[in-house]
């Protein structure tokens, strides 16, 4: 009998300790009215706290029928006839856009290497998105592949029978902003 009572007592004690440890791990939920201290970085030399935010902290959401993307704060878009958009910076200067390219079976395209991108079909695509400009195809961390012509990089995202060409100029966005826009693009 004593062994059974001792086992029961140990089981209850362990359950109570587990419950207490789980309660201790939880905390008050973050209050959205309170400032987020994780957004502040202490400057070691000057000792002050300066609020910082990633480039896409307050992105401008672009939600079209066929795709979505997020732009840096202050950027805007103008609709294009093909269902795409032109991206304008804070000063209204054109810095990129989305071009919708009809491509039967685009969703089934597979690109295994840069050698795959040297076929005639890709040359026709290059002429369509960057007429009369010499450029080069490459694999991409975003989308299916990238075509760079001059100071403009075209990144292609396939969906259904369309390729969505998200093009951005080098001088229009910082590297961080470019990564944020490319990483936010999603075809529906």
Secondary structure by P-SEA (a helix, b strand, c coil): caaaaaaaaaaaaaaaaaaaaaaaaccccccccccccccccccccccbbbbbbccccccccccccccccccccccccccccccbbbbbccccccccbbbbbbbccccccccccccccccaaaaaaaaaacccccbbbbbccccccccccccbbbbbbbcccbbbbbccccccccaaaaaaaaaacccc
